[in-house]
Amino acid sequence: MSRPLIAVPARFSESASALRFRAEVNAHKLIEAIFAAGGEPLTIHPSADVHPADIADRLNFVDAVVLPGGGDISPALYGGDHHDELYDVDPLQDAFDVAVATWAMHTARPLLAICRGLQVVNIACGGTLLAHLDRPHRHTTRLTFGADTHLAMVTDSRAMTISCFHHQAIDQLGMGLHAIAWSDDGVVEAVEAADTEQQWFVGVQWHPEDTAETDPAQRAIFTGLVRSASDFARLRTVDQLAPPAAIDARRASPAVSR
């Protein structure tokens, strides 16, 4: 079976010793976690062309999206105020990531959003952020979540130990999103789509890739993403092969959902 294609927007790096110049990169642990789960990770160039039609033209061939961690997001995108603790804000990166998140949510692509990625999705859905936490999260902690969540289904558990490294967090939750886990101080740590039947979307404020190699619960998050991406690819192939009447009938049936 071929690997489903997983788009991962690149992050800008001012230098990379092997390349000598400014680079576009993704974390090795993240790429390895996707590949180990059975996906084919594709690093996507963040361009200045963020019109919905341009994003669709570039990404329609992929089966899922991972929005990774990275620098801070400009408060201008959510009507917030500047904070002196903000770092690595990049308007091009922000605009591209928000456009990709908007496209992924609109097309119901399987979507895993990590740390900054979760914050990007929240902004794309009309939510806001806390620009700086009084007590930044740089630790490991234990989380619990409901039995009817994607996290519980893919991990076969209602609790896990997470690796946090962030100083921004969700303030007002965006439309169509549902918070499913919080830290002890009330920070939203995990989010899903309010309609879980419509889309496989898991947004986590921690970094599951950090410990995916050794922690079965974190590894299962990537396995769940890749499984959903494979299902999406299979349904899309069936749609392409089936006659129009069969496609219309299938879409009218409540038993089939993307």
N, C-alpha and C positions, 0 to 999 in steps of 0.2 A: 504494500500500500504506500502511495506517495505521501510525503509529509505535507501537512497543511501549511500555507504561507502566512507567517506572522509578521506584520509590519511593526517596526520599532523606530520612531523618530530619533535621529541622531542628536547628540549633544555637542555643542561647540567647545573645543579645547584650544587654549591659546598656544599650546605647544605639545608636540608628541615627538619624543626623541628619535623614534624610528623613521619618522617622516620629515623631520627638520622644520616643518612649518606648522601653521595653525591647522587643526584637524577637526574632523567630525567623528565622534566616537560613541560607543556604548559600552557599559560595564561588562567585563568578561564574565563575571558570575551570572549576570542576567541572561546574556546570550547563551551561556552554557546550560542554564536551567531550562530555557525554552527548548534547546536542541535535545537535551537529555529526556525531556518529556515527550519527544516525538515530533516537535514542530521544526519548521525551517525559518529561522529568524532572518528578516531582511531589514537592514539599516536604511532608513529613508531620509533623503536630504531635505532639511528644512528650508524651503524656498520662500521667496517673498510673494509668490502667487498663492493667495489664500482664498480666492473666490471659490464658492462651493463647487462650481463646475470643474475648476482646475483640480481641486482635491479629489473629486470623484473620478476624473479621468486617470489620475495617478494611482489611486488605491482600489479601484473596483475589482482588480484581480486578486486581492488578498482575502484571506479567510478569517483573519482576526487581527486585533491591534493590541499592542502593549504600550502604554504610556509610562515611561520610566521616571525615576527621580531626577533631580537636577537643581539648578539655582532657583532663587526666589522669583515670584511672579509680580509684575508691576501692579501696585495698588490701583493704578488708573483703569485697569480692566474691570474692577469691581467697585469703583467709587470709594476706595479707601484712601487713607492718608499715608504719606511717606513715613518711613521709620528708619532711624540711623543704623539699625541692625540688618537691614536688607543687604543681600550680596548677590553677585552674578546675575543681575537682572538684564535680560536681553530681549528687546521688543520684537525682534524677528522670531526668536524662539517661542516667545509667548503667543504671538499671532498664529504661527504655524501649528503649535500644539493645540490651541483652542479650536482651530479650524478642523484638525484631525479628530478631536474629541466630538465636535458637533456632528461631523460626518458619520463617525462610528455609532453614535447614539441614534442618529436619524435612520441609518441603514440597518440597525439592530445587529451589527457585527459583534461577535464575541469580543469582550474587552476586559483587559486587566489593567488597572491604573494603580501605580505604585507611588506613594509619597507625594511628590510634586504632581505626578500624574493624576492622583485623586483630586488634588486642589484644582487642576486644570479642568477636569470634568465638572466639578462643582461650579466653577465660573461659567463654563459653556452652558450650563443649565440655569444660569441666572442667580447663582448663590454668591456668597461673599466669604472672605477669609479674615482671620486674625493675623495681622502682619507680623506680630512677634509675641510669643508666649512669655509670660513672666517667668515660667520655669520650663525652658526648652527640654524636649524629650530626647535624651541621649542615654538610653538604658535598655535593658530587657525587662519585660513584665508579662504577666499572665492575663489573658483575655477570655471572656465567655461570650457566647452568642446563641441565638435561637436555633432550635432543631430544624426549622423550615427554611433556613438560609442556604445559599449556595456554598458558603464556607463549611457549614455542618455537613452538607451532602458530599462534598469532595473529600473532606478530611475524615468523615465518619466519626466526628467528635463534636463537642460543643465548647471546647476550650483549647487554647494553644499558648505557647510562649512566643513572644514576638520581639524583634530587634528594632528599636526605634532610633531615629536620628533626624529630628526636624525641629524647627522653631516657629513654623507657621502651621496653621490648622484651619479647619472649616469653622466658620461662624454661622451664617445663615445657610441652611441646606437648600440646594437648587431644586427646581421643579422636576418631578418624576424620580427623585432619589429617596432612598429610605436608609437611615442610619441603623446599623445592627450591632455595633459594639462601641464602647466608650472606655477611656482610661479612668483611673480612680479620681482624677481631677476634672472629669467631665469632658475631656477632649474626644471628639469623634475619631475613632480609630478604623472603622470599617463601614462601607456603604455598598448598597446594591440598588438595582433598578426597582422602583416600586412595583412594577409589573414583571416579576421574574419569569413568567411564561413567555414574554415577548423577547427578552434578550438575556443572554448570559453575560452579566456585568458584575465584576467584583472590584471594588476600590478599597485599597488598604493604605493606611498611613505609615505602615512599617515597610521593611525591605525583606520580603520573603526569599529573594535570591541570595541574601547573605548566608543563610543556613540551609538552603534547599538540598545541598549535597548530603547533609547529615541528619536533617530533621524531616521525617516523613510527612508531617502536617504541612510544612511549607512547600515541600516538593509536590504534594497533592494539589496545591493551588495551580501550579503550572500544568499538571496532568489534566486537571479539569478544564483549563483554558484550551489546551490542545485537543482534547476530546470534543469540546463544543465546536472548535474550528473545523475539525474533521466532519462533524455532523452538518455544519453550515456548507462546507464544500460539496458534500454528497447531495444535499438538497438542491444546491444550485446546479449541479450537473444533471440531476433529474429534471429540473425545470428547463434546462437547455435542450434536453433530448425529447421531452414530452411534447405532444401537439398542443396548440394553444387552448383547446377546449378542456383538455385534461388538467392543464395548469390552472385555469380559472376554477374548475371544480374543486381542485385540491385546496386552493387558497380560500375558497368559501367554506371549507370544513373546519370547525373549531378544534378538531383533533390534531391538526397539523399546525405547528407554529415555528417560526424562525426565532 
